[in-house]
Amino acid sequence: MSSSSASDGILKFATQYSLYTGCITFSFGFIGNVLNLLVFTQLKLFRTNRSAFYITIESISNFIYQFLTISLTILTSLYGDDATGRFFIWCKFRYILGQTCAVTTLYMICFTAVDQFFSTNHRLNLRQMCTLKLGRYFAFIFICFAIIHGIVDGSSYDIQPTLGCVPSTYVAVQYSTFFFYPILVGFLPIVIASSFSILAYHNVR
């Protein structure tokens, strides 16, 4: 077997594997997100619950992100690429929508952890400070931030002849490499969610 035939076989296997695992992940994610939405929006018990409100937003954002991901996977499987390297608008829109949903999903989890910390705090004034109205206010502000951030950062992506859809400026490359992926959607939400979850656990001990 020639090296080119072996490479083609590996590429075909990787594409098929990505498609099947993507479909399975999307199916389970779809079911989970739909159940979350049904439970947290239909049951009266959760309609005034702040954590349920954050999880509802997270589920909607996560569903959109998963739909985008499976769409890209299917395009790659059918046509050999996800078309972001051929269509200018799709190149930008993919990253604008993807980054907005990713940031929203991760930080709604952080909001939930922070809310649990305040809700279980021994100080009455801290427990009373966090209301559903305040939670909606902060969530609205953060979603606006996520959308603006996604538009600004996603707009920096452009189609390069040999590289495809990539950040077109030095600043955008540095920002994505050293801040957005490792910190903003990597280390930072893990630290925030973990820290406040541990503090909430300490409150109820």
MARZA-556305 format. One record per atom (N, C-alpha, C, O): atom name; residue in one letter; x, y, z; residue number from 1. Coordinates in steps of 0.05 Angstrom, whole numbers, always signed. Atoms other than C-alpha are relative to their C-alpha. Example, Ala and Ser with C-alpha at 12.3 -4.5 7.8 and 13.67 -1.06 7.14 Angstrom:
2
  at  aa    east   north      up    i
   N   A     +18     -24      +0    1
  CA   A    +246     -90    +156    1
   C   A     +18     +24      +0    1
   O   A     +39     +24     +13    1
   N   S     -16     -24      -1    2
  CA   S    +273     -21    +143    2
   C   S     -15     +22     +14    2
   O   S      -5     +44     +18    2
! end
This chain:
205
  at  aa    east   north      up    i
   N   M     +17     -24      +0    1
  CA   M      +0      +0      +0    1
   C   M     +18     +25      +0    1
   O   M     +36     +27     +17    1
   N   S     -16     -25      +1    2
  CA   S     +29     +68     -19    2
   C   S      -7     +18     +23    2
   O   S     -28     +16     +36    2
   N   S      +4     -19     -22    3
  CA   S     +37    +124     +31    3
   C   S     -24     +18      -5    3
   O   S     -38     +25     +14    3
   N   S     +23     -17      +6    4
  CA   S     -16    +166      -6    4
   C   S     -26     -15      +6    4
   O   S     -45      -3     +16    4
   N   S     +24     +16      -6    5
  CA   S     -67    +109      -1    5
   C   S      -5      -3     +30    5
   O   S     -27      -1     +39    5
   N   A      +2      +2     -30    6
  CA   A     -52    +101     +73    6
   C   A     -10     +26     +11    6
   O   A     -27     +26     +29    6
   N   S      +8     -26     -10    7
  CA   S     -60    +175     +84    7
   C   S     -30      +5      -6    7
   O   S     -44     +16     +10    7
   N   D     +28      -3      +8    8
  CA   D    -126    +175     +46    8
   C   D     -18     -16     +18    8
   O   D     -40      -8     +26    8
   N   G     +16     +17     -18    9
  CA   G    -151    +117     +88    9
   C   G      -2     +11     +28    9
   O   G     -24     +10     +40    9
   N   I      +1     -12     -27   10
  CA   I    -132    +151    +153   10
   C   I     -18     +24      +1   10
   O   I     -33     +28     +19   10
   N   L     +17     -24      +2   11
  CA   L    -165    +216    +131   11
   C   L     -29      -8      -2   11
   O   L     -46      +5     +11   11
   N   K     +27      +9      +3   12
  CA   K    -228    +179    +111   12
   C   K     -11     -11     +27   12
   O   K     -33      -5     +35   12
   N   F      +8     +11     -27   13
  CA   F    -230    +142    +178   13
   C   F      -5     +23     +20   13
   O   F     -24     +22     +34   13
   N   A      +3     -23     -19   14
  CA   A    -219    +207    +217   14
   C   A     -25     +16      -6   14
   O   A     -39     +24     +13   14
   N   T     +24     -15      +7   15
  CA   T    -275    +241    +178   15
   C   T     -25     -15      +9   15
   O   T     -43      -3     +20   15
   N   Q     +23     +16      -8   16
  CA   Q    -323    +184    +190   16
   C   Q      -3      -1     +30   16
   O   Q     -25      +1     +41   16
   N   Y      +0      +1     -29   17
  CA   Y    -304    +179    +263   17
   C   Y     -10     +27     +11   17
   O   Y     -27     +27     +30   17
   N   S      +9     -26      -9   18
  CA   S    -314    +254    +272   18
   C   S     -30      +3      -4   18
   O   S     -44     +15     +13   18
   N   L     +28      -2      +6   19
  CA   L    -382    +250    +239   19
   C   L     -17     -16     +19   19
   O   L     -37      -6     +30   19
   N   Y     +16     +17     -17   20
  CA   Y    -408    +191    +280   20
   C   Y      +1      +9     +29   20
   O   Y     -20     +10     +42   20
   N   T      -2      -9     -28   21
  CA   T    -381    +216    +347   21
   C   T     -14     +27      +3   21
   O   T     -27     +32     +24   21
   N   G     +14     -26      -1   22
  CA   G    -408    +286    +330   22
   C   G     -30      -4      +2   22
   O   G     -43     +10     +17   22
   N   C     +29      +6      +0   23
  CA   C    -477    +258    +316   23
   C   C      -9     -11     +27   23
   O   C     -30      -4     +37   23
   N   I      +7     +12     -26   24
  CA   I    -477    +217    +380   24
   C   I      +0     +21     +22   24
   O   I     -18     +23     +38   24
   N   T      -3     -21     -20   25
  CA   T    -453    +276    +422   25
   C   T     -23     +20      -3   25
   O   T     -35     +29     +17   25
   N   F     +22     -19      +5   26
  CA   F    -505    +322    +389   26
   C   F     -26     -12     +10   26
   O   F     -43      +2     +21   26
   N   S     +26     +13      -8   27
  CA   S    -561    +271    +402   27
   C   S      -3      +1     +30   27
   O   S     -24      +9     +40   27
   N   F      +2      -1     -29   28
  CA   F    -545    +265    +476   28
   C   F      -2     +29     +10   28
   O   F     -17     +34     +29   28
   N   G      +1     -28      -8   29
  CA   G    -533    +340    +482   29
   C   G     -28     +12      -5   29
   O   G     -38     +27     +11   29
   N   F     +27     -10      +7   30
  CA   F    -599    +355    +447   30
   C   F     -21     -10     +20   30
   O   F     -37      +6     +30   30
   N   I     +18     +11     -20   31
  CA   I    -637    +308    +494   31
   C   I      +3     +14     +27   31
   O   I     -16     +21     +40   31
   N   G      -5     -13     -26   32
  CA   G    -603    +337    +555   32
   C   G      -9     +29      +2   32
   O   G     -21     +37     +22   32
   N   N      +8     -28      +0   33
  CA   N    -614    +409    +536   33
   C   N     -31      +3      -1   33
   O   N     -42     +21     +12   33
   N   V     +29      -1      +1   34
  CA   V    -687    +397    +518   34
   C   V     -12      -7     +27   34
   O   V     -31      +6     +36   34
   N   L     +10      +8     -27   35
  CA   L    -699    +362    +585   35
   C   L      +5     +23     +20   35
   O   L     -13     +29     +36   35
   N   N      -6     -23     -17   36
  CA   N    -665    +421    +621   36
   C   N     -21     +22      -4   36
   O   N     -32     +33     +15   36
   N   L     +19     -21      +6   37
  CA   L    -710    +470    +585   37
   C   L     -28      -6      +9   37
   O   L     -42     +11     +20   37
   N   L     +27      +8      -8   38
  CA   L    -773    +431    +598   38
   C   L      -3      +1     +31   38
   O   L     -23     +11     +41   38
   N   V      +2      +1     -29   39
  CA   V    -758    +421    +672   39
   C   V      +1     +28     +12   39
   O   V     -15     +35     +29   39
   N   F      -5     -26     -13   40
  CA   F    -733    +491    +688   40
   C   F     -19     +22     -10   40
   O   F     -21     +43      +3   40
   N   T     +19     -20      +9   41
  CA   T    -786    +529    +647   41
   C   T     -29      -8      +6   41
   O   T     -46     +10      +8   41
   N   Q     +27      +8      -4   42
  CA   Q    -848    +487    +659   42
   C   Q      -8      -5     +29   42
   O   Q     -31      +0     +37   42
   N   L      +7      +5     -29   43
  CA   L    -844    +468    +733   43
   C   L      +1     +26     +15   43
   O   L     +20     +41     +14   43
   N   K      +2     -24     -15   44
  CA   K    -867    +524    +778   44
   C   K     +22      +3     +21   44
   O   K     +30     +25     +29   44
   N   L     -21      +1     -21   45
  CA   L    -815    +503    +830   45
   C   L     +25     +15      -9   45
   O   L     +39     +27      +8   45
   N   F     -25     -11      +9   46
  CA   F    -759    +529    +786   46
   C   F      -3     +27     -14   46
   O   F     +17     +39     -22   46
   N   R      +4     -24     +15   47
  CA   R    -790    +590    +754   47
   C   R     +12     +25     +13   47
   O   R     +19     +44      -1   47
   N   T     -12     -23     -14   48
  CA   T    -764    +637    +807   48
   C   T     +27      -7     +12   48
   O   T     +38      +8     +29   48
   N   N     -26      +9     -10   49
  CA   N    -699    +599    +820   49
   C   N     +22     +12     -18   49
   O   N     +21      +9     -42   49
   N   R     -21     -13     +16   50
  CA   R    -637    +638    +799   50
   C   R     +18     -20     -14   50
   O   R     +25     -16     -37   50
   N   S     -18     +20     +13   51
  CA   S    -594    +576    +786   51
   C   S     -14     -12     -24   51
   O   S      -1     -17     -45   51
   N   A     +15     +11     +22   52
  CA   A    -649    +548    +742   52
   C   A      -1     +19     -24   52
   O   A      +0     +11     -47   52
   N   F      -1     -21     +21   53
  CA   F    -650    +614    +704   53
   C   F     +26      -1     -15   53
   O   F     +27      +1     -40   53
   N   Y     -27      +1     +13   54
  CA   Y    -575    +610    +691   54
   C   Y      +3     -25     -17   54
   O   Y     +14     -24     -39   54
   N   I      -2     +25     +14   55
  CA   I    -579    +537    +671   55
   C   I     -17      +0     -26   55
   O   I     -10     -12     -46   55
   N   T     +17      -2     +24   56
  CA   T    -636    +553    +622   56
   C   T     +15     +15     -22   56
   O   T     +15      +6     -45   56
   N   I     -15     -15     +19   57
  CA   I    -593    +605    +588   57
   C   I     +23     -17     -11   57
   O   I     +29     -17     -35   57
   N   E     -22     +17      +8   58
  CA   E    -534    +557    +588   58
   C   E      -9     -22     -19   58
   O   E      +5     -28     -38   58
   N   S     +11     +21     +17   59
  CA   S    -577    +503    +556   59
   C   S      -6     +10     -28   59
   O   S      +0      -3     -48   59
   N   I      +6     -12     +27   60
  CA   I    -601    +549    +500   60
   C   I     +25      +5     -15   60
   O   I     +28      -1     -39   60
   N   S     -25      -6     +13   61
  CA   S    -531    +573    +486   61
   C   S     +15     -25      -8   61
   O   S     +27     -26     -30   61
   N   N     -14     +25      +6   62
  CA   N    -502    +503    +489   62
   C   N     -13     -14     -24   62
   O   N      +1     -26     -40   62
   N   F     +14     +12     +22   63
  CA   F    -556    +478    +441   63
   C   F      +8     +13     -27   63
   O   F     +14      -1     -46   63
   N   I      -8     -15     +24   64
  CA   I    -539    +532    +390   64
   C   I     +29      -7      -8   64
   O   I     +35     -12     -31   64
   N   Y     -28      +7      +5   65
  CA   Y    -464    +516    +397   65
   C   Y      +2     -28     -11   65
   O   Y     +18     -33     -29   65
   N   Q      -1     +27     +10   66
  CA   Q    -476    +442    +388   66
   C   Q     -11      -2     -29   66
   O   Q      +0     -18     -45   66
   N   F     +11      +0     +28   67
  CA   F    -519    +455    +326   67
   C   F     +20     +10     -20   67
   O   F     +23      +0     -42   67
   N   L     -21     -11     +17   68
  CA   L    -463    +497    +297   68
   C   L     +22     -21      -5   68
   O   L     +31     -24     -27   68
   N   T     -21     +20      +2   69
  CA   T    -412    +443    +312   69
   C   T      -7     -23     -18   69
   O   T      +9     -31     -35   69
   N   I      +9     +22     +17   70
  CA   I    -452    +387    +281   70
   C   I      -3      +8     -29   70
   O   I      +1      -8     -47   70
   N   S      +3     -10     +27   71
  CA   S    -466    +430    +220   71
   C   S     +28      +0     -14   71
   O   S     +30      -8     -37   71
   N   L     -27      +0     +11   72
  CA   L    -391    +440    +210   72
   C   L     +11     -28      -5   72
   O   L     +24     -33     -25   72
   N   T      -9     +28      +3   73
  CA   T    -378    +366    +220   73
   C   T     -13     -13     -24   73
   O   T      +1     -27     -39   73
   N   I     +14     +11     +24   74
  CA   I    -431    +347    +168   74
   C   I     +11     +11     -26   74
   O   I     +15      -3     -45   74
   N   L     -11     -12     +24   75
  CA   L    -404    +397    +118   75
   C   L     +27     -12      -7   75
   O   L     +33     -17     -30   75
   N   T     -27     +11      +5   76
  CA   T    -333    +370    +127   76
   C   T      -3     -29     -11   76
   O   T     +13     -37     -28   76
   N   S      +4     +27      +9   77
  CA   S    -359    +299    +118   77
   C   S     -10      -2     -29   77
   O   S      -1     -19     -44   77
   N   L     +12      +1     +26   78
  CA   L    -398    +315     +55   78
   C   L     +18     +12     -22   78
   O   L     +20      +1     -44   78
   N   Y     -15     -15     +20   79
  CA   Y    -352    +365     +20   79
   C   Y     +30      +1      +4   79
   O   Y     +44     +13     -12   79
   N   G     -29      +0      -5   80
  CA   G    -284    +354     +51   80
   C   G     +10     +24     +16   80
   O   G     +33     +23     +26   80
   N   D      -6     -23     -17   81
  CA   D    -284    +421     +88   81
   C   D     -25     +12     +10   81
   O   D     -47      +5      +0   81
   N   D     +24     -12     -12   82
  CA   D    -331    +463    +130   82
   C   D      -9     +26     -14   82
   O   D     -27     +40      -4   82
   N   A      +7     -23     +17   83
  CA   A    -335    +518     +76   83
   C   A      +8     +27     +11   83
   O   A      +3     +48      -1   83
   N   T      -8     -26     -11   84
  CA   T    -306    +572    +122   84
   C   T     +23     +11     -16   84
   O   T     +28     +36     -15   84
   N   G     -22     -10     +16   85
  CA   G    -246    +577     +76   85
   C   G      -8      +9     -28   85
   O   G      +9     +18     -43   85
   N   R      +9      -7     +27   86
  CA   R    -289    +591     +15   86
   C   R     -21     +23      +0   86
   O   R     -24     +36     -20   86
   N   F     +21     -20      -1   87
  CA   F    -344    +638     +39   87
   C   F      +7     +20     +22   87
   O   F      +9     +14     +46   87
   N   F      -9     -22     -17   88
  CA   F    -325    +705     +70   88
   C   F     -18      +4     +24   88
   O   F      -9      +5     +47   88
   N   I     +20      -5     -21   89
  CA   I    -389    +715    +110   89
   C   I      -1     -23     +19   89
   O   I      -2     -20     +44   89
   N   W      +1     +24     -16   90
  CA   W    -391    +643    +135   90
   C   W     +25      -2     +18   90
   O   W     +23     -11     +41   90
   N   C     -25      +0     -16   91
  CA   C    -318    +649    +158   91
   C   C      -3     +17     +25   91
   O   C      +4      +8     +47   91
   N   K      +3     -18     -23   92
  CA   K    -335    +708    +203   92
   C   K     -23      -9     +18   92
   O   K     -20     -10     +43   92
   N   F     +24      +7     -16   93
  CA   F    -404    +685    +225   93
   C   F      +5     -25     +17   93
   O   F      -5     -26     +40   93
   N   R      -6     +24     -16   94
  CA   R    -379    +617    +247   94
   C   R     +14      +7     +26   94
   O   R      +6      -3     +48   94
   N   Y     -15      -7     -24   95
  CA   Y    -330    +648    +296   95
   C   Y     -15     +19     +18   95
   O   Y     -13     +18     +43   95
   N   I     +16     -18     -16   96
  CA   I    -377    +703    +318   96
   C   I     -20     -16     +17   96
   O   I     -22     -12     +41   96
   N   L     +20     +16     -14   97
  CA   L    -432    +654    +336   97
   C   L     +12     -20     +19   97
   O   L      +3     -23     +41   97
   N   G     -13     +20     -17   98
  CA   G    -386    +600    +363   98
   C   G     +12     +12     +25   98
   O   G      +9      +1     +46   98
   N   Q     -12     -12     -24   99
  CA   Q    -348    +647    +409   99
   C   Q     -21     +11     +19   99
   O   Q     -18      +9     +43   99
   N   T     +22     -11     -16  100
  CA   T    -411    +681    +433  100
   C   T     -13     -22     +17  100
   O   T     -17     -19     +41  100
   N   C     +13     +22     -14  101
  CA   C    -443    +615    +451  101
   C   C     +19     -13     +20  101
   O   C     +10     -20     +42  101
   N   A     -19     +13     -18  102
  CA   A    -380    +585    +482  102
   C   A      +4     +17     +25  102
   O   A      +4      +6     +47  102
   N   V      -4     -17     -23  103
  CA   V    -368    +645    +527  103
   C   V     -25      +1     +17  103
   O   V     -23      -1     +42  103
   N   T     +26      -1     -15  104
  CA   T    -442    +649    +547  104
   C   T      -4     -26     +16  104
   O   T     -11     -25     +39  104
   N   T      +4     +26     -13  105
  CA   T    -445    +574    +563  105
   C   T     +18      -3     +24  105
   O   T      +8     -10     +46  105
   N   L     -20      +4     -21  106
  CA   L    -382    +573    +605  106
   C   L      -6     +18     +24  106
   O   L      -4     +10     +47  106
   N   Y      +3     -19     -22  107
  CA   Y    -397    +635    +645  107
   C   Y     -28      -1     +13  107
   O   Y     -31      +9     +36  107
   N   M     +26      +6     -14  108
  CA   M    -470    +617    +659  108
   C   M      +4     -21     +21  108
   O   M      -9     -21     +42  108
   N   I      -8     +20     -20  109
  CA   I    -440    +557    +695  109
   C   I     +13     +14     +23  109
   O   I      +8      +7     +47  109
   N   C     -13     -16     -22  110
  CA   C    -397    +606    +734  110
   C   C     -20     +16     +16  110
   O   C     -19     +17     +40  110
   N   F     +22     -15     -14  111
  CA   F    -458    +649    +750  111
   C   F     -15     -19     +19  111
   O   F     -22     -11     +41  111
   N   T     +14     +19     -17  112
  CA   T    -492    +587    +777  112
   C   T     +16      -7     +25  112
   O   T      +5      -8     +47  112
   N   A     -17      +6     -23  113
  CA   A    -433    +570    +822  113
   C   A      +2     +24     +19  113
   O   A      +0     +20     +44  113
   N   V      -1     -24     -17  114
  CA   V    -428    +642    +847  114
   C   V     -27      +3     +15  114
   O   V     -27     +10     +39  114
   N   D     +26      -2     -13  115
  CA   D    -503    +643    +861  115
   C   D      -3     -20     +22  115
   O   D     -15     -13     +43  115
   N   Q      +2     +20     -21  116
  CA   Q    -498    +579    +901  116
   C   Q     +16      +8     +24  116
   O   Q      +8      +3     +47  116
   N   F     -16     -10     -22  117
  CA   F    -443    +610    +943  117
   C   F     -16     +21     +16  117
   O   F     -17     +19     +41  117
   N   F     +15     -21     -14  118
  CA   F    -486    +671    +960  118
   C   F     -25     -11     +13  118
   O   F     -33      -3     +34  118
   N   S     +25     +11     -11  119
  CA   S    -549    +630    +970  119
   C   S      +4     -17     +25  119
   O   S     -14     -18     +42  119
   N   T      -5     +17     -23  120
  CA   T    -516    +585   +1021  120
   C   T     +17     +14     +21  120
   O   T     +26      +2     +41  120
   N   N     -16     -15     -18  121
  CA   N    -477    +640   +1056  121
   C   N     -14      +4     +27  121
   O   N     -38      +7     +28  121
   N   H     +12      -3     -26  122
  CA   H    -487    +647   +1131  122
   C   H      -9     +28      +6  122
   O   H     -26     +33     +23  122
   N   R      +8     -28      -4  123
  CA   R    -494    +722   +1126  123
   C   R     -26      +6     -15  123
   O   R     -29      +1     -39  123
   N   L     +26      -5     +11  124
  CA   L    -566    +742   +1115  124
   C   L      +0     +21     -21  124
   O   L     -14     +19     -42  124
   N   N      -1     -22     +19  125
  CA   N    -549    +806   +1078  125
   C   N     +11      -9     -27  125
   O   N      +3      +1     -48  125
   N   L     -10     +11     +25  126
  CA   L    -509    +767   +1026  126
   C   L     -20     -18     -14  126
   O   L     -23     -18     -38  126
   N   R     +20     +17     +12  127
  CA   R    -565    +717   +1016  127
   C   R     -23     +17     -12  127
   O   R     -33     +11     -34  127
   N   Q     +21     -17     +10  128
  CA   Q    -616    +773   +1007  128
   C   Q      +8     +17     -23  128
   O   Q      -8     +27     -38  128
   N   M     -10     -17     +21  129
  CA   M    -571    +812    +961  129
   C   M      -5     -12     -28  129
   O   M     -10      +3     -47  129
   N   C      +3     +13     +26  130
  CA   C    -577    +761    +905  130
   C   C     -30      -6      -5  130
   O   C     -41     -24      +7  130
   N   T     +28      +4      +8  131
  CA   T    -647    +765    +874  131
   C   T      -1      -8     -29  131
   O   T     +18      -6     -44  131
   N   L      +3      +8     +28  132
  CA   L    -675    +738    +809  132
   C   L      +2     +24     -18  132
   O   L     +12     +22     -40  132
   N   K      -2     -24     +17  133
  CA   K    -682    +809    +783  133
   C   K     +29      +9      -4  133
   O   K     +36     +16     -27  133
   N   L     -28      -7      +3  134
  CA   L    -609    +823    +797  134
   C   L     +15     -20     -18  134
   O   L     +32     -13     -34  134
   N   G     -12     +21     +17  135
  CA   G    -590    +756    +765  135
   C   G      -6      +5     -29  135
   O   G     +11      +1     -46  135
   N   R      +8      -6     +28  136
  CA   R    -629    +774    +702  136
   C   R     +16     +24     -11  136
   O   R     +23     +25     -34  136
   N   Y     -14     -24      +8  137
  CA   Y    -595    +842    +700  137
   C   Y     +29      -7      -7  137
   O   Y     +39      +1     -28  137
   N   F     -28      +8      +6  138
  CA   F    -525    +812    +705  138
   C   F      +2     -18     -24  138
   O   F     +21     -16     -40  138
   N   A      -1     +18     +23  139
  CA   A    -541    +757    +655  139
   C   A      -4     +15     -26  139
   O   A     +10     +10     -45  139
   N   F      +4     -16     +24  140
  CA   F    -567    +808    +605  140
   C   F     +26     +16      -7  140
   O   F     +33     +16     -30  140
   N   I     -25     -15      +5  141
  CA   I    -504    +851    +613  141
   C   I     +22     -19     -11  141
   O   I     +36     -12     -30  141
   N   F     -21     +19      +9  142
  CA   F    -459    +790    +605  142
   C   F      -5     -10     -28  142
   O   F     +14     -13     -44  142
   N   I      +7     +10     +27  143
  CA   I    -496    +764    +544  143
   C   I      +7     +22     -21  143
   O   I     +17     +16     -43  143
   N   C      -7     -23     +18  144
  CA   C    -488    +834    +512  144
   C   C     +30      +1      -4  144
   O   C     +40      +5     -26  144
   N   F     -29      +0      +1  145
  CA   F    -414    +831    +529  145
   C   F     +10     -23     -18  145
   O   F     +27     -19     -35  145
   N   A      -8     +23     +16  146
  CA   A    -408    +761    +498  146
   C   A      -6      +5     -30  146
   O   A     +10      -3     -47  146
   N   I      +6      -6     +28  147
  CA   I    -443    +784    +434  147
   C   I     +19     +20     -12  147
   O   I     +29     +16     -34  147
   N   I     -19     -20     +10  148
  CA   I    -400    +846    +427  148
   C   I     +28     -11      -3  148
   O   I     +41      -6     -23  148
   N   H     -27     +13      +2  149
  CA   H    -337    +806    +442  149
   C   H      +1     -18     -25  149
   O   H     +21     -18     -39  149
   N   G      +0     +18     +23  150
  CA   G    -357    +754    +390  150
   C   G      +1     +14     -26  150
   O   G     +15      +6     -45  150
   N   I      +0     -15     +25  151
  CA   I    -371    +806    +337  151
   C   I     +28     +13      -5  151
   O   I     +38     +11     -27  151
   N   V     -26     -13      +3  152
  CA   V    -306    +844    +350  152
   C   V     +22     -21      -7  152
   O   V     +37     -17     -26  152
   N   D     -21     +20      +4  153
  CA   D    -262    +782    +354  153
   C   D      -5     -17     -26  153
   O   D     +13     -22     -41  153
   N   G      +7     +16     +24  154
  CA   G    -299    +742    +300  154
   C   G      +4     +15     -25  154
   O   G     +10      +4     -46  154
   N   S      -3     -16     +24  155
  CA   S    -295    +800    +252  155
   C   S     +29      +2      -9  155
   O   S     +35      +9     -32  155
   N   S     -29      -1      +7  156
  CA   S    -219    +796    +254  156
   C   S      +8     -24     -17  156
   O   S     +30     -25     -28  156
   N   Y      -6     +24     +16  157
  CA   Y    -222    +728    +219  157
   C   Y      -4      +6     -30  157
   O   Y     -23     +20     -38  157
   N   D      +1      -5     +29  158
  CA   D    -209    +729    +144  158
   C   D     +10     -25     -14  158
   O   D     +24     -42      -2  158
   N   I      -9     +24     +15  159
  CA   I    -196    +678     +89  159
   C   I     +28      +6     -12  159
   O   I     +31     +24     -28  159
   N   Q     -27      -1     +11  160
  CA   Q    -122    +668     +73  160
   C   Q      +2     -23     -21  160
   O   Q      -7     -45     -16  160
   N   P      -2     +20     +22  161
  CA   P    -105    +630      +8  161
   C   P     +10     -27      +8  161
   O   P      -1     -47      +0  161
   N   T     -12     +26      -7  162
  CA   T     -63    +576     +40  162
   C   T      -9     -10     +28  162
   O   T      -6     -34     +33  162
   N   L      +7      +8     -27  163
  CA   L     -89    +576    +112  163
   C   L     -29      -3      +5  163
   O   L     -37     -16     +25  163
   N   G     +29      +2      -4  164
  CA   G    -164    +583    +104  164
   C   G      -9     +23     +17  164
   O   G      +1     +46     +16  164
   N   C     +12     -21     -17  165
  CA   C    -205    +622    +155  165
   C   C     +16      +3     +26  165
   O   C     +14     -14     +44  165
   N   V     -18      -4     -23  166
  CA   V    -156    +650    +206  166
   C   V      +0     +29      +8  166
   O   V      -9     +46      -8  166
   N   P      -2     -28      -8  167
  CA   P    -145    +714    +247  167
   C   P     +18     +15     -20  167
   O   P     +39      +5     -27  167
   N   S     -15     -14     +21  168
  CA   S    -121    +767    +198  168
   C   S     +20     +20     +10  168
   O   S     +35     +31      -6  168
   N   T     -18     -20     -10  169
  CA   T     -83    +813    +244  169
   C   T     +18     -13     +22  169
   O   T     +11     -33     +34  169
   N   Y     -18     +10     -20  170
  CA   Y     -24    +803    +291  170
   C   Y     -12      +1     +28  170
   O   Y      -9     -17     +44  170
   N   V     +13      -3     -26  171
  CA   V     -64    +829    +350  171
   C   V     -20     -22      +5  171
   O   V     -22     -33     +27  171
   N   A     +21     +21      -3  172
  CA   A    -121    +780    +337  172
   C   A     +13     -27      +5  172
   O   A      +3     -43     +21  172
   N   V     -14     +25      -4  173
  CA   V     -72    +722    +332  173
   C   V     +11      -3     +29  173
   O   V      +7     -23     +41  173
   N   Q     -11      +0     -28  174
  CA   Q     -38    +741    +398  174
   C   Q     -23      -3     +20  174
   O   Q     -20     -17     +40  174
   N   Y     +22      +1     -18  175
  CA   Y    -105    +751    +432  175
   C   Y     -12     -28      +2  175
   O   Y     -17     -38     +23  175
   N   S     +12     +27      +1  176
  CA   S    -133    +684    +410  176
   C   S     +19     -20     +12  176
   O   S     +11     -38     +27  176
   N   T     -20     +20      -9  177
  CA   T     -68    +647    +425  177
   C   T      +5      +2     +30  177
   O   T      +7     -19     +44  177
   N   F      -9      -3     -27  178
  CA   F     -51    +676    +493  178
   C   F     -21      +9     +20  178
   O   F     -17      +8     +44  178
   N   F     +21      -9     -19  179
  CA   F    -117    +701    +523  179
   C   F     -26     -15      -4  179
   O   F     -36     -27     +15  179
   N   F     +27     +10      +4  180
  CA   F    -182    +677    +491  180
   C   F      -1     -30      +6  180
   O   F     -17     -38     +24  180
   N   Y      +2     +29      -3  181
  CA   Y    -170    +602    +486  181
   C   Y     +12     -10     +27  181
   O   Y      -1     -27     +40  181
   N   P     -11     +11     -25  182
  CA   P    -123    +589    +545  182
   C   P     -12     +11     +26  182
   O   P     -13      -2     +46  182
   N   I      +9     -13     -25  183
  CA   I    -154    +638    +595  183
   C   I     -30      +5      +0  183
   O   I     -44      -6     +17  183
   N   L     +28      -8      +0  184
  CA   L    -223    +667    +576  184
   C   L     -19     -24      -1  184
   O   L     -39     -25     +13  184
   N   V     +17     +24      +2  185
  CA   V    -253    +600    +555  185
   C   V     +14     -25     +10  185
   O   V      +6     -48      +4  185
   N   G     -16     +23      -9  186
  CA   G    -201    +556    +588  186
   C   G      +3      +0     +30  186
   O   G     -13     -11     +45  186
   N   F      -8      +1     -29  187
  CA   F    -169    +568    +656  187
   C   F     -20     +16     +17  187
   O   F     -27      +6     +39  187
   N   L     +16     -18     -17  188
  CA   L    -212    +626    +682  188
   C   L     -27     -11      +8  188
   O   L     -33     -11     +32  188
   N   P     +26     +11      -9  189
  CA   P    -282    +594    +681  189
   C   P      +2     -24     +18  189
   O   P     -14     -28     +35  189
   N   I      -5     +24     -17  190
  CA   I    -254    +530    +711  190
   C   I      +6      +9     +29  190
   O   I      -5      -1     +48  190
   N   V      -8     -11     -26  191
  CA   V    -223    +570    +768  191
   C   V     -24     +12     +15  191
   O   V     -28      +7     +38  191
   N   I     +23     -13     -13  192
  CA   I    -285    +612    +781  192
   C   I     -21     -20      +9  192
   O   I     -29     -19     +32  192
   N   A     +20     +20      -7  193
  CA   A    -334    +554    +779  193
   C   A      +9     -18     +23  193
   O   A      -6     -24     +41  193
   N   S     -10     +18     -21  194
  CA   S    -290    +509    +821  194
   C   S      +3     +13     +27  194
   O   S      -5      +2     +47  194
   N   S      -4     -14     -25  195
  CA   S    -273    +561    +873  195
   C   S     -26      +6     +14  195
   O   S     -28      +1     +38  195
   N   F     +25      -6     -13  196
  CA   F    -344    +583    +886  196
   C   F     -16     -25      +7  196
   O   F     -32     -25     +25  196
   N   S     +13     +26      -7  197
  CA   S    -369    +511    +885  197
   C   S     +12     -11     +26  197
   O   S      -3     -20     +43  197
   N   I     -13      +9     -25  198
  CA   I    -318    +494    +939  198
   C   I      -9     +17     +23  198
   O   I     -15      +7     +45  198
   N   L      +9     -18     -21  199
  CA   L    -338    +556    +979  199
   C   L     -29      -6      +7  199
   O   L     -37      -5     +31  199
   N   A     +28      +7      -6  200
  CA   A    -412    +537    +972  200
   C   A      -2     -26     +16  200
   O   A     -18     -28     +34  200
   N   Y      -1     +25     -15  201
  CA   Y    -396    +467    +996  201
   C   Y      +8      +5     +29  201
   O   Y      -2      -7     +48  201
   N   H      -9      -7     -27  202
  CA   H    -359    +497   +1055  202
   C   H     -23     +13     +16  202
   O   H     -25      +9     +40  202
   N   N     +22     -13     -14  203
  CA   N    -421    +539   +1072  203
   C   N     -20     -19     +11  203
   O   N     -31     -14     +32  203
   N   V     +21     +19      -9  204
  CA   V    -467    +479   +1078  204
   C   V     +11     -23     +17  204
   O   V      -5     -40     +26  204
   N   R     -11     +21     -18  205
  CA   R    -420    +435   +1118  205
   C   R      -9      +4     +29  205
   O   R      -1     -12     +46  205
! end
